Amino acid sequence: MLTNIMYVTIYVTDQDRALEFYTDGLGLEKRLDVPGPDGRFLTVGVPDSPVQIILWPHAPAAGQPGGRGAPGPLILGSEDLRKDFEIMRRRGVTFEESEPVEYPFGVRVEAVDPDGNRVSLRQPRKP
């Protein structure tokens, strides 16, 4: 029986540039950085979360969703998205919207990494 999500993969063209975006821009922490038989195994994660995001080298446009409005391959949650948005914007993170948008399910904004991967940021509506 499956017990948890261990990894999700984001395809990037430059692992060092991606690492800088996901750690310095989004505020994730670096977890693993080891050489492997198929290449560098580099992961980041949300502090205190067991799920790790693999920053895997690949050609441009690999694994990117189609069309504006579609969720990105990675969705990260926030308790105060508007505050986090301002911090990330000051750090130089690029967003599709000029500010977070209210939806029936909560608040949402889409960040874009240096490879064009969309990273969905969400704050669920409180009951």
C-alpha positions in Angstrom: 0.0 0.0 0.0 1.3 3.5 -0.8 2.0 5.6 2.2 3.2 9.1 1.0 4.5 11.3 -1.8 8.3 11.2 -1.7 9.3 13.3 -4.7 7.9 15.4 -7.5 10.0 16.4 -10.5 10.5 19.8 -12.1 12.5 19.8 -15.4 15.1 22.5 -15.6 17.9 23.5 -18.1 20.3 24.7 -15.4 20.2 23.1 -12.0 22.3 25.8 -10.3 20.0 28.6 -11.6 16.9 26.6 -10.6 18.4 26.0 -7.1 18.8 29.7 -6.7 15.2 30.4 -7.7 13.6 27.7 -5.5 15.8 28.5 -2.4 16.6 32.3 -2.6 13.4 33.2 -4.5 10.7 30.9 -3.2 12.3 30.2 0.2 12.5 26.5 0.0 15.5 24.6 1.5 18.1 22.6 -0.3 17.8 18.9 0.7 20.0 16.6 -1.5 22.8 17.4 -3.9 24.6 14.2 -4.9 26.1 12.8 -8.1 24.4 9.8 -9.5 24.7 7.4 -12.4 22.2 9.3 -14.4 23.3 12.8 -13.3 23.2 15.2 -10.4 20.3 14.4 -7.9 19.3 17.8 -6.6 16.3 18.3 -4.4 14.6 21.1 -2.5 11.6 21.1 -0.2 9.3 23.2 2.0 10.7 23.4 5.6 9.2 20.7 7.8 7.6 18.8 4.8 8.8 15.3 3.9 8.1 15.9 0.2 11.1 16.7 -2.0 11.1 18.4 -5.4 13.7 17.1 -7.8 15.3 19.7 -10.0 16.1 17.4 -12.9 18.1 18.5 -16.0 16.2 18.3 -19.2 15.7 20.1 -22.5 13.7 23.4 -22.5 9.9 23.2 -22.3 9.9 19.6 -20.9 6.9 18.9 -18.7 5.4 22.4 -18.9 1.6 22.7 -18.8 -0.3 24.1 -21.7 -2.1 27.4 -21.5 -2.5 30.2 -19.1 -4.8 29.3 -16.2 -3.8 25.7 -16.1 -2.2 24.7 -12.8 1.6 24.4 -12.8 3.3 21.1 -12.2 4.0 22.2 -8.6 1.4 23.7 -6.2 2.7 25.1 -2.9 0.5 26.1 0.0 0.8 29.2 2.2 -0.9 30.4 5.3 -0.6 34.1 4.2 -0.1 34.2 0.5 -0.3 38.0 0.1 2.6 38.4 2.6 4.6 35.6 0.9 3.9 37.1 -2.5 5.4 40.5 -1.4 8.5 38.8 0.0 9.0 36.7 -3.1 8.4 39.7 -5.4 11.1 41.7 -3.5 13.4 38.7 -4.1 12.9 39.0 -7.8 10.4 36.2 -8.4 8.3 36.7 -11.6 4.5 36.2 -11.4 1.9 35.9 -14.1 -0.5 38.2 -12.1 0.3 41.6 -10.6 -1.0 40.4 -7.3 -2.7 37.3 -5.8 -6.3 36.7 -6.9 -9.3 35.7 -4.8 -11.2 32.5 -5.9 -14.0 30.5 -4.3 -11.4 28.0 -3.0 -9.0 30.7 -1.6 -6.2 32.9 -2.9 -4.0 32.0 -5.8 -1.0 33.4 -7.8 1.3 31.8 -10.4 5.1 32.2 -10.2 7.3 31.4 -13.1 10.7 29.8 -12.7 13.7 30.7 -15.0 12.8 27.8 -17.3 9.2 28.9 -17.7 7.8 26.3 -15.3 4.7 27.6 -13.6 4.6 27.2 -9.8 1.1 27.6 -8.4 0.9 29.2 -5.0 -2.3 28.8 -3.0 -3.8 29.8 0.3 -6.9 27.7 1.0 -10.0 29.6 2.2 -10.6 29.2 5.9 -13.8 27.4 6.8 
